[in-house]
């Protein structure tokens, strides 16, 4: 047993040094002139600049097309004979299942713990802006989707970076950006989309069953989780869409309703909590890292939670059944609203009104758990089950993201190898310590934004032309809704 523990410790140390620390040097720089403890992620600034550019470029489509997006999800503009494998609702659910995960439970608590309550304010701002990034990249995912030789749809940033930029005369740049994105996405599918989910769900599960809170328990839990995930991902995007379409609404409803009840129980403190969030967003305590610390943590958590600008969701939305790329982009802009503005904000408000962020020794999922348990002592069991379901839903969608990029690099015949590696990382995630897994997941997923935003900005002119045409046809009545489904 001691030899096994030593081997795992060595493996984890190698993981931290080679992958996490190396990538961190590339994507982060130290703001020593503000505070020696603060690191500003260059990629988060990149995401926010991109989101702001898209919001202005497309004239606040995140606001003016919001209602139309809901109508599209309801199937009011879906007609027979369109190309795709899953419905608008299933595509939205599959993409949400990749983002509505433990980042919404544990990640928000990390942001509040490090950046103070003010981080919640910046998280919401980032979510609003991120809606437009999601619109832009998912529109392109549909526009440049292809049908593989096995009959399945394939689309995403690895396609529109290569093919879209080639149309603009930048074929070589497009190929390079496409490969970089694919490598980052595969890494993200193993890290934040897999290992982090397995790790944090085991932590919560072990708190329910203390006898499993050891290496043996982690090995057992990781193995069972890997088997269950494997049973779903073998069915491809159709199976993933079906499972996600069932799980995501249930998970979000239970979690949000429970949080809403807690806020009602603390209705008297809600006004003060909102005041604290806004006040500390601009003048937080020095211990929270100041204004910059709150902003960084809020933007970082929002970016990792909703993944707007990273290009990941475009892979799922490319499989949606539609011949109107703009329509799928409008459906996609609902994701950051649900994920960040609804679910993450609910978590943050519950943490603040219950005072969980003021309790010493709490961080991550334990802080969120304490907040909910302060109102419902039995909620620890519900949160444990919810955490596992959140993790499971995220893992099945990220397996598809990584698989699509893997195929671009290594071909269709190598899919079984990818799936085997994915399931192996699901098992390892339950065993590794949380921080290296969290860091690696953040870095790889956020790193996808570097090539993605370059490409989307360069292709934004094509999106704008298509958007103006689509909205013109919608306003003129040329596109009429059908009965809700």
C-alpha positions as a Markdown table, in Angstrom:
| # | Residue | x | y | z |
|---|---|---|---|---|
| 1 | Unk | 0.0 | 0.0 | 0.0 |
| 2 | Unk | 2.9 | 2.4 | 0.8 |
| 3 | Unk | 4.5 | 1.6 | -2.5 |
| 4 | Unk | 1.2 | 2.4 | -4.3 |
| 5 | Unk | 0.9 | 5.7 | -2.4 |
| 6 | Unk | 4.4 | 6.6 | -3.3 |
| 7 | Unk | 3.8 | 5.9 | -6.9 |
| 8 | Unk | 0.7 | 8.0 | -7.0 |
| 9 | Unk | 2.5 | 10.8 | -5.2 |
| 10 | Unk | 5.3 | 10.7 | -7.8 |
| 11 | Unk | 2.8 | 10.6 | -10.7 |
| 12 | Unk | 0.9 | 13.6 | -9.3 |
| 13 | Unk | 4.2 | 15.6 | -8.8 |
| 14 | Unk | 5.1 | 14.9 | -12.4 |
| 15 | Unk | 1.6 | 16.0 | -13.5 |
| 16 | Unk | 1.9 | 19.2 | -11.6 |
| 17 | Unk | 5.4 | 20.1 | -12.8 |
| 18 | Unk | 5.3 | 19.1 | -16.4 |
| 19 | Unk | 1.7 | 20.0 | -17.3 |
| 20 | Unk | 0.3 | 22.5 | -14.8 |
| 21 | Unk | 3.4 | 24.6 | -14.1 |
| 22 | Unk | 4.6 | 24.7 | -17.7 |
| 23 | Unk | 1.2 | 25.8 | -19.1 |
| 24 | Unk | 0.8 | 28.3 | -16.3 |
| 25 | Unk | 4.0 | 30.0 | -17.3 |
| 26 | Unk | 2.6 | 30.5 | -20.8 |
| 27 | Unk | -0.9 | 31.7 | -19.9 |
| 28 | Unk | -0.3 | 33.7 | -16.7 |
| 29 | Unk | 1.9 | 36.5 | -15.7 |
| 30 | Unk | 2.5 | 38.0 | -12.2 |
| 31 | Unk | 1.1 | 41.3 | -11.2 |
| 32 | Unk | 3.8 | 41.9 | -8.6 |
| 33 | Unk | 3.4 | 45.7 | -8.8 |
| 34 | Unk | -0.2 | 45.3 | -7.3 |
| 35 | Unk | 0.1 | 42.3 | -5.0 |
| 36 | Unk | 2.6 | 39.5 | -4.9 |
| 37 | Unk | -0.2 | 37.0 | -4.5 |
| 38 | Unk | -2.2 | 38.0 | -7.5 |
| 39 | Unk | -1.8 | 36.5 | -10.9 |
| 40 | Unk | -3.6 | 37.9 | -13.9 |
| 41 | Unk | -4.5 | 35.3 | -16.5 |
| 42 | Unk | -3.7 | 36.7 | -19.9 |
| 43 | Unk | -6.3 | 34.4 | -21.4 |
| 44 | Unk | -9.1 | 35.8 | -19.2 |
| 45 | Unk | -8.4 | 39.3 | -20.4 |
| 46 | Unk | -8.4 | 37.9 | -23.9 |
| 47 | Unk | -11.8 | 36.3 | -23.4 |
| 48 | Unk | -13.3 | 39.5 | -22.0 |
| 49 | Unk | -11.9 | 41.7 | -24.8 |
| 50 | Unk | -13.3 | 39.2 | -27.3 |
| 51 | Unk | -16.7 | 39.1 | -25.7 |
| 52 | Unk | -16.9 | 42.9 | -25.6 |
| 53 | Unk | -15.9 | 43.1 | -29.2 |
| 54 | Unk | -18.5 | 40.6 | -30.3 |
| 55 | Unk | -21.2 | 42.3 | -28.2 |
| 56 | Unk | -20.6 | 45.6 | -29.9 |
| 57 | Unk | -19.9 | 44.1 | -33.4 |
| 58 | Unk | -23.3 | 42.3 | -33.4 |
| 59 | Unk | -25.2 | 45.2 | -31.7 |
| 60 | Unk | -26.1 | 43.4 | -28.4 |
| 61 | Unk | -27.6 | 40.3 | -30.1 |
| 62 | Unk | -27.4 | 38.8 | -26.6 |
| 63 | Unk | -30.3 | 41.1 | -25.6 |
| 64 | Unk | -32.3 | 41.6 | -28.7 |
| 65 | Unk | -32.5 | 38.0 | -29.8 |
| 66 | Unk | -33.0 | 36.5 | -26.3 |
| 67 | Unk | -36.8 | 35.9 | -26.7 |
| 68 | Unk | -36.2 | 34.4 | -30.2 |
| 69 | Unk | -33.7 | 32.0 | -28.8 |
| 70 | Unk | -36.3 | 30.6 | -26.4 |
| 71 | Unk | -38.8 | 30.2 | -29.3 |
| 72 | Unk | -36.2 | 28.3 | -31.2 |
| 73 | Unk | -35.4 | 25.9 | -28.3 |
| 74 | Unk | -39.2 | 25.3 | -28.1 |
| 75 | Unk | -39.1 | 24.1 | -31.7 |
| 76 | Unk | -41.2 | 27.0 | -33.1 |
| 77 | Unk | -38.9 | 27.5 | -36.1 |
| 78 | Unk | -37.9 | 23.8 | -36.7 |
| 79 | Unk | -39.0 | 22.3 | -40.0 |
| 80 | Unk | -38.7 | 18.8 | -41.5 |
| 81 | Unk | -35.8 | 17.9 | -43.7 |
| 82 | Unk | -33.1 | 20.0 | -42.0 |
| 83 | Unk | -29.6 | 18.5 | -41.6 |
| 84 | Unk | -28.4 | 17.4 | -38.2 |
| 85 | Unk | -28.4 | 14.6 | -35.6 |
| 86 | Unk | -30.1 | 16.2 | -32.5 |
| 87 | Unk | -32.7 | 18.9 | -31.8 |
| 88 | Unk | -32.1 | 22.5 | -30.7 |
| 89 | Unk | -33.1 | 21.5 | -27.2 |
| 90 | Unk | -30.8 | 18.5 | -27.1 |
| 91 | Unk | -27.9 | 20.6 | -28.4 |
| 92 | Unk | -28.5 | 23.2 | -25.8 |
| 93 | Unk | -28.7 | 20.5 | -23.1 |
| 94 | Unk | -25.6 | 18.7 | -24.3 |
| 95 | Unk | -23.6 | 22.0 | -24.3 |
| 96 | Unk | -25.1 | 23.0 | -20.9 |
| 97 | Unk | -24.2 | 19.6 | -19.4 |
| 98 | Unk | -20.6 | 20.3 | -20.3 |
| 99 | Unk | -20.7 | 23.7 | -18.4 |
| 100 | Unk | -23.3 | 23.2 | -15.7 |
| 101 | Unk | -21.1 | 21.1 | -13.5 |
| 102 | Unk | -19.0 | 21.3 | -10.3 |
| 103 | Unk | -17.7 | 24.7 | -11.4 |
| 104 | Unk | -21.1 | 26.0 | -10.6 |
| 105 | Unk | -20.9 | 24.5 | -7.1 |
| 106 | Unk | -17.2 | 24.5 | -6.2 |
| 107 | Unk | -15.8 | 27.0 | -8.6 |
| 108 | Unk | -18.1 | 29.9 | -7.5 |
| 109 | Unk | -17.1 | 29.2 | -3.9 |
| 110 | Unk | -13.4 | 29.4 | -4.9 |
| 111 | Unk | -14.0 | 32.7 | -6.6 |
| 112 | Unk | -15.8 | 34.2 | -3.5 |
| 113 | Unk | -13.2 | 32.7 | -1.2 |
| 114 | Unk | -10.3 | 34.3 | -3.1 |
| 115 | Unk | -11.8 | 37.4 | -4.6 |
| 116 | Unk | -14.5 | 38.2 | -2.1 |
| 117 | Unk | -18.3 | 38.6 | -2.7 |
| 118 | Unk | -17.5 | 41.2 | -5.3 |
| 119 | Unk | -16.4 | 38.4 | -7.6 |
| 120 | Unk | -20.1 | 37.5 | -8.1 |
| 121 | Unk | -20.8 | 40.9 | -9.7 |
| 122 | Unk | -18.0 | 40.5 | -12.2 |
| 123 | Unk | -19.1 | 36.9 | -12.9 |
| 124 | Unk | -22.5 | 38.2 | -14.0 |
| 125 | Unk | -21.0 | 40.9 | -16.2 |
| 126 | Unk | -18.8 | 38.3 | -17.8 |
| 127 | Unk | -21.8 | 36.0 | -18.3 |
| 128 | Unk | -23.8 | 38.7 | -20.1 |
| 129 | Unk | -20.9 | 39.5 | -22.4 |
| 130 | Unk | -20.1 | 35.8 | -22.9 |
| 131 | Unk | -23.6 | 35.3 | -24.4 |
| 132 | Unk | -22.4 | 37.0 | -27.6 |
| 133 | Unk | -19.2 | 35.0 | -27.8 |
| 134 | Unk | -21.2 | 31.8 | -27.6 |
| 135 | Unk | -23.5 | 33.1 | -30.3 |
| 136 | Unk | -20.6 | 33.9 | -32.7 |
| 137 | Unk | -18.7 | 30.6 | -32.3 |
| 138 | Unk | -21.8 | 28.4 | -32.4 |
| 139 | Unk | -23.0 | 30.1 | -35.6 |
| 140 | Unk | -19.6 | 29.3 | -37.2 |
| 141 | Unk | -19.8 | 25.7 | -35.8 |
| 142 | Unk | -23.0 | 25.2 | -37.8 |
| 143 | Unk | -21.8 | 27.1 | -40.9 |
| 144 | Unk | -18.7 | 25.0 | -41.3 |
| 145 | Unk | -20.0 | 21.6 | -40.2 |
| 146 | Unk | -19.3 | 18.5 | -42.3 |
| 147 | Unk | -20.7 | 15.0 | -42.7 |
| 148 | Unk | -18.0 | 12.4 | -41.9 |
| 149 | Unk | -17.6 | 9.2 | -43.9 |
| 150 | Unk | -19.3 | 7.3 | -41.1 |
| 151 | Unk | -22.4 | 9.5 | -41.6 |
| 152 | Unk | -22.0 | 11.6 | -38.4 |
| 153 | Unk | -21.9 | 15.4 | -38.2 |
| 154 | Unk | -18.6 | 17.0 | -37.2 |
| 155 | Unk | -18.2 | 20.7 | -36.5 |
| 156 | Unk | -16.5 | 23.1 | -34.2 |
| 157 | Unk | -13.6 | 25.5 | -34.1 |
| 158 | Unk | -11.2 | 22.9 | -35.6 |
| 159 | Unk | -13.3 | 23.1 | -38.7 |
| 160 | Unk | -14.1 | 26.8 | -39.0 |
| 161 | Unk | -10.5 | 27.8 | -38.1 |
| 162 | Unk | -9.2 | 25.7 | -40.9 |
| 163 | Unk | -11.9 | 26.1 | -43.6 |
| 164 | Unk | -13.2 | 29.6 | -42.7 |
| 165 | Unk | -9.7 | 31.2 | -42.6 |
| 166 | Unk | -8.8 | 29.4 | -45.8 |
| 167 | Unk | -11.7 | 31.2 | -47.5 |
| 168 | Unk | -10.2 | 34.4 | -46.4 |
| 169 | Unk | -6.9 | 33.5 | -47.8 |
| 170 | Unk | -5.2 | 32.5 | -44.6 |
| 171 | Unk | -5.1 | 28.7 | -45.1 |
| 172 | Unk | -1.7 | 28.1 | -43.4 |
| 173 | Unk | -2.7 | 30.2 | -40.3 |
| 174 | Unk | -6.0 | 28.4 | -40.2 |
| 175 | Unk | -4.4 | 25.0 | -40.1 |
| 176 | Unk | -2.0 | 25.9 | -37.3 |
| 177 | Unk | -4.8 | 27.4 | -35.2 |
| 178 | Unk | -7.0 | 24.4 | -35.9 |
| 179 | Unk | -4.3 | 22.0 | -34.6 |
| 180 | Unk | -3.6 | 24.1 | -31.5 |
| 181 | Unk | -7.3 | 24.3 | -30.7 |
| 182 | Unk | -7.7 | 20.5 | -31.1 |
| 183 | Unk | -4.7 | 19.8 | -28.8 |
| 184 | Unk | -6.0 | 22.1 | -26.2 |
| 185 | Unk | -9.5 | 20.7 | -26.4 |
| 186 | Unk | -8.2 | 17.1 | -26.0 |
| 187 | Unk | -6.3 | 18.3 | -22.9 |
| 188 | Unk | -9.4 | 20.1 | -21.6 |
| 189 | Unk | -11.5 | 17.0 | -22.1 |
| 190 | Unk | -9.0 | 15.0 | -19.9 |
| 191 | Unk | -8.6 | 17.7 | -17.3 |
| 192 | Unk | -11.4 | 20.2 | -16.5 |
| 193 | Unk | -14.0 | 18.2 | -18.4 |
| 194 | Unk | -13.1 | 15.0 | -16.7 |
| 195 | Unk | -10.6 | 14.7 | -13.9 |
| 196 | Unk | -11.7 | 17.8 | -12.0 |
| 197 | Unk | -15.3 | 16.5 | -12.2 |
| 198 | Unk | -14.4 | 13.1 | -10.9 |
| 199 | Unk | -12.1 | 14.6 | -8.2 |
| 200 | Unk | -14.7 | 17.0 | -6.7 |
| 201 | Unk | -17.6 | 14.6 | -6.9 |
| 202 | Unk | -15.6 | 12.0 | -5.0 |
| 203 | Unk | -14.8 | 14.5 | -2.3 |
| 204 | Unk | -18.5 | 15.2 | -1.8 |
| 205 | Unk | -19.4 | 11.5 | -2.0 |
| 206 | Unk | -16.7 | 10.6 | 0.5 |
| 207 | Unk | -18.1 | 13.1 | 2.9 |
| 208 | Unk | -21.4 | 11.2 | 2.9 |
| 209 | Unk | -19.7 | 7.8 | 3.3 |
| 210 | Unk | -16.6 | 8.5 | 5.5 |
| 211 | Unk | -15.4 | 4.8 | 5.2 |
| 212 | Unk | -14.7 | 5.5 | 1.5 |
| 213 | Unk | -12.5 | 8.6 | 2.3 |
| 214 | Unk | -9.2 | 6.9 | 1.5 |
| 215 | Unk | -7.2 | 5.8 | -1.6 |
| 216 | Unk | -9.1 | 2.5 | -1.9 |
| 217 | Unk | -12.4 | 4.4 | -1.8 |
| 218 | Unk | -11.1 | 6.8 | -4.5 |
| 219 | Unk | -10.0 | 3.9 | -6.7 |
| 220 | Unk | -13.4 | 2.2 | -6.3 |
| 221 | Unk | -15.4 | 5.4 | -6.9 |
| 222 | Unk | -13.4 | 6.4 | -10.0 |
| 223 | Unk | -13.8 | 3.0 | -11.4 |
| 224 | Unk | -17.5 | 2.9 | -11.1 |
| 225 | Unk | -17.9 | 6.4 | -12.5 |
| 226 | Unk | -15.7 | 5.5 | -15.5 |
| 227 | Unk | -17.9 | 2.5 | -16.2 |
| 228 | Unk | -21.1 | 4.5 | -16.1 |
| 229 | Unk | -19.7 | 7.2 | -18.3 |
| 230 | Unk | -18.5 | 4.6 | -20.7 |
| 231 | Unk | -21.9 | 3.1 | -21.1 |
| 232 | Unk | -23.2 | 6.5 | -22.3 |
| 233 | Unk | -20.4 | 7.8 | -24.5 |
| 234 | Unk | -20.3 | 4.6 | -26.6 |
| 235 | Unk | -23.6 | 5.8 | -28.1 |
| 236 | Unk | -22.1 | 9.0 | -29.5 |
| 237 | Unk | -23.8 | 12.4 | -29.6 |
| 238 | Unk | -27.3 | 11.1 | -30.0 |
| 239 | Unk | -27.1 | 9.1 | -26.7 |
| 240 | Unk | -25.3 | 12.1 | -25.0 |
| 241 | Unk | -28.0 | 14.5 | -26.2 |
| 242 | Unk | -30.8 | 12.2 | -25.0 |
| 243 | Unk | -29.2 | 11.7 | -21.5 |
| 244 | Unk | -28.3 | 15.4 | -21.2 |
| 245 | Unk | -31.8 | 16.5 | -22.3 |
| 246 | Unk | -33.2 | 14.4 | -19.4 |
| 247 | Unk | -30.6 | 15.2 | -16.7 |
| 248 | Unk | -29.8 | 18.9 | -17.2 |
| 249 | Unk | -33.4 | 20.3 | -16.6 |
| 250 | Unk | -33.8 | 18.1 | -13.5 |
| 251 | Unk | -30.5 | 19.0 | -12.0 |
| 252 | Unk | -30.8 | 22.7 | -12.6 |
| 253 | Unk | -34.4 | 22.8 | -11.4 |
| 254 | Unk | -33.6 | 21.0 | -8.1 |
| 255 | Unk | -30.5 | 23.1 | -7.4 |
| 256 | Unk | -32.0 | 26.5 | -8.3 |
| 257 | Unk | -35.3 | 25.9 | -6.5 |
| 258 | Unk | -33.5 | 24.8 | -3.3 |
| 259 | Unk | -31.3 | 27.9 | -3.6 |
| 260 | Unk | -34.4 | 30.1 | -4.1 |
| 261 | Unk | -36.0 | 28.7 | -0.9 |
| 262 | Unk | -32.9 | 29.5 | 1.0 |
| 263 | Unk | -32.9 | 33.1 | -0.3 |
| 264 | Unk | -36.6 | 33.4 | 0.8 |
| 265 | Unk | -35.6 | 32.1 | 4.2 |
| 266 | Unk | -33.0 | 34.9 | 4.3 |
| 267 | Unk | -35.1 | 37.5 | 2.6 |
| 268 | Unk | -34.2 | 40.0 | 5.3 |
| 269 | Unk | -30.5 | 39.7 | 4.6 |
| 270 | Unk | -30.8 | 39.6 | 0.8 |
| 271 | Unk | -30.7 | 43.3 | 0.3 |
| 272 | Unk | -27.6 | 43.6 | 2.5 |
| 273 | Unk | -26.0 | 40.7 | 0.6 |
| 274 | Unk | -26.6 | 42.4 | -2.8 |
| 275 | Unk | -25.2 | 45.6 | -1.4 |
| 276 | Unk | -22.1 | 43.8 | -0.2 |
| 277 | Unk | -21.6 | 42.2 | -3.6 |
| 278 | Unk | -21.8 | 45.5 | -5.5 |
| 279 | Unk | -19.8 | 47.4 | -3.0 |
| 280 | Unk | -17.0 | 44.9 | -2.9 |
| 281 | Unk | -17.0 | 44.6 | -6.6 |
| 282 | Unk | -15.4 | 48.0 | -6.7 |
| 283 | Unk | -13.9 | 48.4 | -3.3 |
| 284 | Unk | -13.3 | 45.0 | -1.7 |
| 285 | Unk | -11.1 | 44.4 | 1.3 |
| 286 | Unk | -7.4 | 44.1 | 0.7 |
| 287 | Unk | -7.5 | 40.5 | 1.8 |
| 288 | Unk | -9.6 | 39.6 | -1.2 |
| 289 | Unk | -7.1 | 41.0 | -3.5 |
| 290 | Unk | -8.7 | 44.4 | -4.1 |
| 291 | Unk | -10.7 | 45.4 | -7.1 |
| 292 | Unk | -8.4 | 43.6 | -9.4 |
| 293 | Unk | -8.6 | 40.4 | -7.3 |
| 294 | Unk | -12.4 | 40.4 | -7.4 |
| 295 | Unk | -12.6 | 41.2 | -11.1 |
| 296 | Unk | -10.0 | 38.5 | -12.0 |
| 297 | Unk | -11.7 | 35.8 | -9.9 |
| 298 | Unk | -15.2 | 36.7 | -11.2 |
| 299 | Unk | -14.1 | 36.7 | -14.9 |
| 300 | Unk | -12.0 | 33.6 | -14.4 |
| 301 | Unk | -14.8 | 31.6 | -12.8 |
| 302 | Unk | -17.3 | 32.8 | -15.4 |
| 303 | Unk | -15.0 | 31.9 | -18.2 |
| 304 | Unk | -14.3 | 28.4 | -16.8 |
| 305 | Unk | -18.0 | 27.9 | -16.0 |
| 306 | Unk | -19.7 | 28.9 | -19.2 |
| 307 | Unk | -16.7 | 28.4 | -21.5 |
| 308 | Unk | -17.9 | 31.3 | -23.8 |
| 309 | Unk | -15.2 | 32.1 | -26.2 |
| 310 | Unk | -13.3 | 28.8 | -25.9 |
| 311 | Unk | -15.1 | 27.2 | -28.8 |
| 312 | Unk | -16.1 | 24.1 | -27.0 |
| 313 | Unk | -19.9 | 24.5 | -27.3 |
| 314 | Unk | -19.7 | 24.9 | -31.1 |
| 315 | Unk | -18.8 | 21.2 | -31.3 |
| 316 | Unk | -22.2 | 20.2 | -29.8 |
| 317 | Unk | -24.2 | 22.8 | -31.6 |
| 318 | Unk | -22.8 | 21.8 | -34.9 |
| 319 | Unk | -24.8 | 18.5 | -34.5 |
| 320 | Unk | -28.1 | 20.4 | -34.1 |
| 321 | Unk | -30.7 | 19.9 | -36.8 |
| 322 | Unk | -31.0 | 23.2 | -38.7 |
| 323 | Unk | -30.1 | 24.8 | -42.0 |
| 324 | Unk | -29.8 | 28.2 | -40.4 |
| 325 | Unk | -26.4 | 28.7 | -38.7 |
| 326 | Unk | -27.5 | 32.0 | -37.1 |
| 327 | Unk | -30.5 | 30.3 | -35.5 |
| 328 | Unk | -28.3 | 27.8 | -33.7 |
| 329 | Unk | -26.0 | 30.7 | -32.6 |
| 330 | Unk | -29.0 | 32.4 | -31.1 |
| 331 | Unk | -30.0 | 29.2 | -29.3 |
| 332 | Unk | -26.5 | 28.9 | -27.9 |
| 333 | Unk | -26.5 | 32.4 | -26.4 |
| 334 | Unk | -28.9 | 31.1 | -23.8 |
| 335 | Unk | -26.2 | 28.9 | -22.3 |
| 336 | Unk | -24.2 | 31.6 | -20.4 |
| 337 | Unk | -27.4 | 33.0 | -19.1 |
| 338 | Unk | -28.6 | 29.7 | -17.6 |
| 339 | Unk | -25.1 | 28.6 | -16.5 |
| 340 | Unk | -23.6 | 31.8 | -15.1 |
| 341 | Unk | -26.4 | 34.4 | -14.6 |
| 342 | Unk | -28.9 | 31.9 | -13.1 |
| 343 | Unk | -27.0 | 28.9 | -11.6 |
| 344 | Unk | -23.7 | 30.5 | -10.6 |
| 345 | Unk | -25.4 | 33.6 | -9.3 |
| 346 | Unk | -27.7 | 31.5 | -7.2 |
| 347 | Unk | -24.7 | 29.7 | -5.7 |
| 348 | Unk | -23.0 | 33.0 | -4.9 |
| 349 | Unk | -26.0 | 34.6 | -3.3 |
| 350 | Unk | -26.6 | 31.5 | -1.1 |
| 351 | Unk | -23.0 | 31.6 | 0.0 |
| 352 | Unk | -23.1 | 35.3 | 0.9 |
| 353 | Unk | -26.6 | 35.4 | 2.6 |
| 354 | Unk | -25.7 | 32.4 | 4.8 |
| 355 | Unk | -22.3 | 33.8 | 5.7 |
| 356 | Unk | -20.5 | 30.7 | 4.5 |
| 357 | Unk | -17.7 | 32.8 | 3.0 |
| 358 | Unk | -16.9 | 34.1 | 6.4 |
| 359 | Unk | -16.4 | 30.7 | 7.9 |
| 360 | Unk | -12.7 | 29.7 | 8.4 |
| 361 | Unk | -11.4 | 26.5 | 6.9 |
| 362 | Unk | -14.1 | 26.3 | 4.1 |
| 363 | Unk | -13.3 | 26.4 | 0.4 |
| 364 | Unk | -14.6 | 25.0 | -2.8 |
| 365 | Unk | -17.5 | 22.5 | -2.6 |
| 366 | Unk | -17.3 | 22.3 | 1.2 |
| 367 | Unk | -18.2 | 26.0 | 1.4 |
| 368 | Unk | -21.2 | 25.6 | -0.8 |
| 369 | Unk | -22.2 | 22.5 | 1.1 |
| 370 | Unk | -22.0 | 24.4 | 4.4 |
| 371 | Unk | -24.2 | 27.2 | 3.0 |
| 372 | Unk | -27.0 | 24.9 | 1.9 |
| 373 | Unk | -26.7 | 22.7 | 5.0 |
| 374 | Unk | -27.2 | 25.8 | 7.2 |
| 375 | Unk | -30.8 | 25.9 | 6.0 |
| 376 | Unk | -31.3 | 22.2 | 5.2 |
| 377 | Unk | -29.2 | 19.8 | 7.3 |
| 378 | Unk | -30.3 | 17.0 | 5.1 |
| 379 | Unk | -29.1 | 18.8 | 1.9 |
| 380 | Unk | -25.6 | 17.3 | 2.3 |
| 381 | Unk | -27.1 | 14.1 | 0.8 |
| 382 | Unk | -28.9 | 15.9 | -2.0 |
| 383 | Unk | -25.7 | 17.9 | -2.8 |
| 384 | Unk | -23.7 | 14.7 | -2.9 |
| 385 | Unk | -26.0 | 13.2 | -5.4 |
| 386 | Unk | -26.3 | 16.4 | -7.4 |
| 387 | Unk | -22.5 | 16.8 | -7.4 |
| 388 | Unk | -22.1 | 13.3 | -8.9 |
| 389 | Unk | -24.8 | 14.0 | -11.5 |
| 390 | Unk | -23.3 | 17.4 | -12.4 |
| 391 | Unk | -19.9 | 15.7 | -12.8 |
| 392 | Unk | -21.4 | 12.9 | -14.9 |
| 393 | Unk | -23.2 | 15.2 | -17.3 |
| 394 | Unk | -20.1 | 17.3 | -17.8 |
| 395 | Unk | -18.0 | 14.3 | -18.5 |
| 396 | Unk | -20.2 | 12.8 | -21.1 |
| 397 | Unk | -20.4 | 16.0 | -23.1 |
| 398 | Unk | -16.6 | 16.7 | -22.8 |
| 399 | Unk | -15.9 | 13.2 | -24.0 |
| 400 | Unk | -17.7 | 14.1 | -27.2 |
| 401 | Unk | -15.7 | 17.4 | -27.5 |
| 402 | Unk | -12.4 | 15.7 | -27.1 |
| 403 | Unk | -13.4 | 12.9 | -29.4 |
| 404 | Unk | -14.2 | 15.2 | -32.3 |
| 405 | Unk | -10.9 | 17.0 | -32.0 |
| 406 | Unk | -9.1 | 13.6 | -31.6 |
| 407 | Unk | -10.6 | 12.4 | -34.8 |
| 408 | Unk | -9.3 | 15.6 | -36.6 |
| 409 | Unk | -5.8 | 14.7 | -35.5 |
| 410 | Unk | -5.7 | 10.9 | -35.5 |
| 411 | Unk | -8.6 | 9.7 | -37.7 |
| 412 | Unk | -11.8 | 7.7 | -37.1 |
| 413 | Unk | -10.1 | 4.4 | -36.4 |
| 414 | Unk | -8.4 | 5.8 | -33.3 |
| 415 | Unk | -11.7 | 6.7 | -31.5 |
| 416 | Unk | -11.6 | 3.6 | -29.2 |
| 417 | Unk | -8.2 | 4.6 | -28.0 |
| 418 | Unk | -9.4 | 8.1 | -27.1 |
| 419 | Unk | -12.4 | 6.7 | -25.2 |
| 420 | Unk | -10.1 | 4.3 | -23.3 |
| 421 | Unk | -7.8 | 7.2 | -22.3 |
| 422 | Unk | -10.8 | 9.4 | -21.3 |
| 423 | Unk | -12.2 | 6.7 | -19.0 |
| 424 | Unk | -8.7 | 6.1 | -17.6 |
| 425 | Unk | -8.4 | 9.8 | -16.7 |
| 426 | Unk | -11.9 | 9.7 | -15.2 |
| 427 | Unk | -10.5 | 7.0 | -12.8 |
| 428 | Unk | -7.3 | 8.9 | -12.1 |
| 429 | Unk | -9.3 | 12.1 | -11.4 |
| 430 | Unk | -10.8 | 10.6 | -8.3 |
| 431 | Unk | -7.3 | 9.8 | -6.9 |
| 432 | Unk | -5.3 | 13.0 | -7.6 |
| 433 | Unk | -5.5 | 16.0 | -5.3 |
| 434 | Unk | -7.8 | 18.8 | -6.3 |
| 435 | Unk | -5.5 | 21.7 | -6.9 |
| 436 | Unk | -3.4 | 20.3 | -9.7 |
| 437 | Unk | -6.5 | 19.0 | -11.4 |
| 438 | Unk | -8.3 | 22.3 | -11.1 |
| 439 | Unk | -5.3 | 24.3 | -12.4 |
| 440 | Unk | -4.8 | 22.0 | -15.3 |
| 441 | Unk | -8.5 | 22.0 | -16.2 |
| 442 | Unk | -8.6 | 25.8 | -16.1 |
| 443 | Unk | -5.5 | 26.3 | -18.2 |
| 444 | Unk | -6.3 | 23.9 | -21.0 |
| 445 | Unk | -10.0 | 24.9 | -21.4 |
| 446 | Unk | -9.2 | 28.6 | -21.2 |
| 447 | Unk | -6.2 | 28.1 | -23.5 |
| 448 | Unk | -8.6 | 27.0 | -26.3 |
| 449 | Unk | -9.8 | 30.6 | -26.4 |
| 450 | Unk | -6.4 | 31.8 | -27.9 |
| 451 | Unk | -6.8 | 30.3 | -31.3 |
| 452 | Unk | -10.6 | 30.4 | -31.2 |
| 453 | Unk | -11.1 | 34.1 | -30.7 |
| 454 | Unk | -8.4 | 34.9 | -33.3 |
| 455 | Unk | -10.4 | 33.0 | -35.8 |
| 456 | Unk | -13.9 | 34.2 | -34.8 |
| 457 | Unk | -12.8 | 37.8 | -34.9 |
| 458 | Unk | -11.4 | 37.3 | -38.4 |
| 459 | Unk | -14.6 | 35.6 | -39.5 |
| 460 | Unk | -16.9 | 38.1 | -37.7 |
| 461 | Unk | -17.6 | 39.9 | -41.0 |
| 462 | Unk | -19.2 | 36.7 | -42.4 |
| 463 | Unk | -21.3 | 36.4 | -39.2 |
| 464 | Unk | -22.5 | 40.0 | -39.4 |
| 465 | Unk | -23.6 | 39.6 | -43.0 |
| 466 | Unk | -25.5 | 36.4 | -42.2 |
| 467 | Unk | -27.0 | 37.9 | -39.0 |
| 468 | Unk | -28.3 | 41.0 | -40.8 |
| 469 | Unk | -29.9 | 38.7 | -43.5 |
| 470 | Unk | -31.5 | 36.4 | -40.9 |
| 471 | Unk | -32.9 | 39.2 | -38.7 |
| 472 | Unk | -34.2 | 40.9 | -41.8 |
| 473 | Unk | -36.1 | 37.8 | -42.9 |
| 474 | Unk | -37.4 | 37.3 | -39.3 |
| 475 | Unk | -38.7 | 40.9 | -39.1 |
| 476 | Unk | -40.3 | 40.8 | -42.5 |
| 477 | Unk | -42.2 | 37.7 | -41.7 |
| 478 | Unk | -40.5 | 35.5 | -44.3 |
| 479 | Unk | -39.6 | 33.1 | -41.4 |
| 480 | Unk | -42.8 | 32.3 | -39.7 |
| 481 | Unk | -43.1 | 30.2 | -36.5 |
| 482 | Unk | -44.8 | 26.8 | -36.4 |
| 483 | Unk | -46.6 | 25.3 | -33.5 |
| 484 | Unk | -44.6 | 24.9 | -30.3 |
| 485 | Unk | -43.3 | 21.4 | -29.7 |
